[in-house]
Amino acid sequence: MTNAEGGKRAQYPFDVRHADVWKIALPASVAFITEPLAGLVDITVIGRLGDAGLLGGLVLGALVFDFIFSMAYFLRIGTGGLVAQAVGSRDPRDGLLHAARAIGLGVGTGMLMIVLAVPILWLAGWLLAPDAGVAEALATYFHVRIWSAPFSLVNYALLGWFYGRAAATTGMLLQMIIHGVNIAASIGLVYGLGWGVAGVALGTVLGQVAAAILGLALMARHFGGLRAVLSAIVLAELFDAAALKRMFGLSRDLMIRSIALMGAYAYFAAQGSRMGEVALSANAILLNLLMVVGFFMDGIAQAAEQLTGKAFGANWRPAFDKAYGLSFQWGLVLAIGLGLAWYFGGSHVIGFMTTNAEVRAYALDYLWLAALCALTFMPAFVYDGILIGITLNATMRNGMVASLAVFLVAAFVLQPPLGNLGLWLALHAWFLARGGFYWWALERRRESLFAS
């Protein structure tokens, strides 16, 4: 492995300890957990109104935005990996150019989403096939929340920059602003003003706007103010052809990966929708609980991303191996603990989240199977972090597409005879296949990642 001039890459030795993992993982977990908690609050706010149609519309609306925003999620994970490598290679600007490219792309992409709002909503309705009451609530939610698009994508880029620099506490602050404002505004707008689903959507918009403004201000302060930021960005470097080609190559692979990821969840939700409002709502509650566990796991993945990316940028194999091992060690501990907590405490959360007796009973029937996901999806989460850190995005893309095929085949075979049970079993098959592919692919490349 050589540098741009054809010589050997420099090495910058450093060590990785348990404390280094948790210095990133703990604030990242606290931050990430606010996202599904905001979703849980939104579902609870609408769910306690007692109208399954409104709840279904909210669930599908949130899914639509998860899907379309996932296509731009490379702005966070791609930026995070590139910035971590820049830090490891001692870039004096802390990866500023990577972040600036991502912010510009985020603003343009967000504006395009607003322009294409009508056809996006039509396509979502055609694919998800909601009942009339659900479709009306979905449209209301969508037409309000679409205005958050540019701010949401700018926040992706900002979070990538902060987490890539291991500034996990600042990343935590921004995500708590996003979801804290969302939670407070949603409760006030729904129960105080009676705005229903539109109030929940507007709460999300307000949270994204507040975080984008604060994040840009904090980035500018890090470099000594806006003028210093602008002076540090050389246009010739910002639009460097090789750098842009690399960014768009990573973006393409991560976009395909995200589409496959959200495609699996969309298929899961669509099949639930076809089984009726009760199945749709119960599965949505369980999936949101799964997201709570997942975002705790994302804290470990974030630590794996930053530490392995830094090791790759520093060209230091011992640090990479240590980060790899510690990430899996703590990932397993968390997976077992969170799975048990979910299983034994899930009934209380389900009872609080909805007053509909049918939805409660249906969700409880599948609680054990949903809680088991904490263990089966752990390897995929940790490998995601490692592969992002060392920017093996083609490997992530291929693994996600291959595992999606496993999921669809499993669902096709298992759902007709087993119903919702078969759908959940297919989800487990997807998680296991994804982790297995990533392990196999990374082990083949591991020896060639570092040059002495």
VENJOHU-V688156 format. One record per helix or strand of 2 or more residues. SS is the DSSP state (helix for helix, strand for strand). FROM is the first residue (numbers start at 1). LEN is the number of residues. If there is no record, write none. Layout:
BEGIN
SS,FROM,LEN  SS,FROM,LEN
END
This chain:
BEGIN
helix,18,30  helix,52,19  helix,74,15  helix,96,20  helix,117,12  helix,132,33  helix,168,25  helix,196,27  helix,226,7  helix,235,4  helix,241,34  helix,277,38  helix,317,37  helix,357,9  helix,367,5  helix,373,4  helix,378,12  helix,393,26  helix,420,29
END
